[in-house]
Amino acid sequence: MSADHTVAALPLTGERTLPGIAEENYWFRRHEAAYRAFLPLCHGARVVDAGAGEGYGAAMLALTARQVLAVDLDAQAVHHVARCYPEVAAVRAELTTLPIAAGSVDVVANLQVIEHLWDQPAFLAECHRVLRPGGSLLLTTPNRLTFSPTGTKNPFHTRELDPDELAELLTDAGFHVHRLAGLRHSTALQEREARRGGSLIEEQIRLATEGLPWPADLLREVAAIDVEDFVLSDEELATSLDLIAVGRRP
């Protein structure tokens, strides 16, 4: 993964995570862990990263894929990807009308994006259209049961999903659900949280909501988080942080 660090960083709006920001490192590593889990499924493949954002994930997939096309509606993000990650092609487009021929790609990756879309079934139908028979849709999304348990949603999210809802959406779009797993904190991270006496997620959200500065110990803890602090499990999906799905086009 390469990057042109002379290019100005994208603004941190809360809608997407960005690399290289200490206060954002928890969310970035959580996203990065999912991309890494998908790398073996992209080996030698033609891949579309639908909703690529800053582009770091598309660049990760390019480490093993034959070709990666990053698609995003945000013109600034597309320009950023093209400048920072020359190993990735980038194009601006609506995700429900991908500028890609039918049956022409092996993999569509869509990480932490479907919850932002107004027409989720239309997007999944478009993924089905562009994938070749036997191709894979790689998808992650926050688990509504843990992300918004009290009904208070992220303002950028249109519809968050629980495991059953996600499986139903994929099946209705014509996909076979090859795997439905969950991403959660590793035992080591859970132990560190226990020593702190509380949830890192809740502490970060509380400080952001109240507009308070971060204590130095929280910043050190968050800045030190790595991808190994997140693990995938096929069990107890209801309590997972993010849902990880692999859908296969028949």
N, C-alpha and C positions, 0 to 999 in steps of 0.2 A: 504494500500500500504506500503510495507516494502522495505528496502534497506540496503545492507551491505556497510556502508560508509568507511570501511577499504579498499575497492577495488578502484584502481586508476580510475579516471574519464576518459571517452573517450575524445579524442582530439576534439576541436571545429574547424571544418573545413569549416563551412559555408553551408555544405550540409544538416545538421540536427541540430535541436535545442537540448539543454541540460538543465536540471534543475540545480538550485543552483548557477547560474552565474548572477550577478546583471545586467551586460550589455546585457544579453540575455533574461532577464525576460519578456520583451514585447512579443517576439516571443513564448517563452515557455508558457506563460499564454494564448496566442491566440490559441495555439494547445490544451492546457489543457481544454479550454472552449468547444471545439468540442468533445473531449473525454467524458466530463461530460454530454453533451447533448445526447450522445449515450448510456449512462449507462442503462436507462430503457429498451432499446431494446436488451440488453444482459442478462437480468435477467434469471438465470437458464440455460443459453445456452452454447453450445460448440462453442467456438469462436476462430477464427484464426486472429491474427493481422499481416497482410501481409505488410512487410516493417516496422518492429517494432522499428528500430533504437536503442536508448538508453534503451528502455523498460519501461519507466515510464507510457506510455499510456496503454500498455498491463497489467501492474500491476493495473492500475485504473480499467480496465475492469474486472479484476479478483475479484474486490470487490463485484461484483454482478453476474458474470458469473459462471457457473458450472465448466468450464475448459477453459483455455486460452493457445493457442500455439502461441508463437512469432516466426515469420519467417523473416530472413534477409539474404542477400547475404554476408554481411560483417562479416568475422569470428571473428574479435575483438569485434564487437557489440554483436554477439551471445554469446560469452564467458562472456561478461559483464552482459548481461541479466541473464544468468544462475547463476552467482555469486551474483548479487545484488537483484534479485527478485525470490526467491525460490518458490513462489506461481505460477510462470509462467514456462511452459515448453518452451524450445528454440531449434530451429534447423536452420541450414544454408542451404539455397536453393534458386534457381532462382524463382522469383515470377510467371514466366510463366510455371513452371513445379513443382508445389507444391507436396511434398511427402505425400499426403493425399488422402484417398480413395474417389471415386465419391459418392456424395450424403451423406456425413458423418458428415457435420458440419451445425450448425444453422445460424451462422453469420460469415461473413468475413469483417473485419475492415481494411480500407486502408486510412490512414489520411496523407495528404500532401506528397504523394508518387507517384501517377500516373503520375504527371508532370515530374518525373525523368525517366520514363520508355521509352525505345525505341519502344517497340511493345505494345501499350496500348490495342488494340483489343485482342491480344493473352492473355494478363493478365486477361481481363474481361471474356474471354471464359473459362479460368481456374477457375476463381471464380464461374462461372455458373456451372462448372463441379463438384466442391467439395461441393457446397451447396445442401442441401436437398430441395425438392419441398416446396415452402413456405418460404424458408430461405431468409435472408436479407444480402445485400451488403451495408455497411456503408462507405461512401466515402467523403473525403474533398479534395479540391485542390484550389490553389490561382485563383481568378478570373482574367483572362488575361486582361479584360477591365480596371481594376484598378491596377493590379500588374505590368504590362508592357505596359502601354497605348501608349508609344512612340516606342515600338518595341525593347527596350533594355531589354534582358532577363537575368535572373539568369543563370550563366554559368553551373549550375548543372541541369537545366531543358531542356528536349528535346522537349516538346510541352506543352504549357499552353493552357487552355481551357476557352471559355466563356460559359454562361449558355446553349445556344442552342447546342453547340458542345458536352458538357458533356451529355446532355439528349439524343442526337443522338447516342453517343457511347454506352450508357447503353441499349437503345432500340435495336440497332443493335446486341448487345451481347445476346439478349433474355430476358432482364430484363424489368419488369414493373416499371416505375418511380413512386414510391409511394409518395415521397416528394422531392422537389428541393427547397432549401432555401438558404439564404445568411447569413454570419456572418459579423457583423459590430461593430463599436465602440458604446458603450452605450452613452446615453445623457450626463451622468456625465463626461465621458472621452472626449467627444466632447467639453464640456464646459471648461475643463482643457486645452485642446489644444488651444481653442480660447483665453484663458488668456495668454498662452505662445506666441501666435501670429503666430502659424504655425503647420504643421503636424509633429507628433512624428516620423512617418515612414520616411518621407523625411529627417528629421534632422538626424536620425540615419544612413540612407544610405549615405547622403552627407559626414558625418564625416568619415565613414568607407572608402568611395571611395577616399577621400582626405588624408586619413591617419592622421587625426587630433585627438587630445585628446578630451574626452568628458568634457564639463563644468559640474561643480558639481550639478547645478540645474537639468540638463537633467538626470544625473545618479540617483538623488533622485526620479524624476518623474517616470522613467522607473522601478526602483527597487520597487516602491510602487504599480505598476499595479497588479490587481488581476483578477480572472476569471469573476467577476461581471462586469468588464469593457468591456465585449464583450457580444453581444446579437444576437439571431437568429431571422430572419424575413423572411416571405414568399413573401414579396413585394419588388419591386425595386431591382431585382437581379442584374441588370446591374451595379449598384453602390456599390454592396457588396464587401467586402475584400476577403472572401473565399466563395466558393460554397460548400454547404452541401447537399449530395444526399443520399436517401435511395432507393435502388433498390430491388425489390422482384423477386425471381425466381419462375415462375409459376409451 
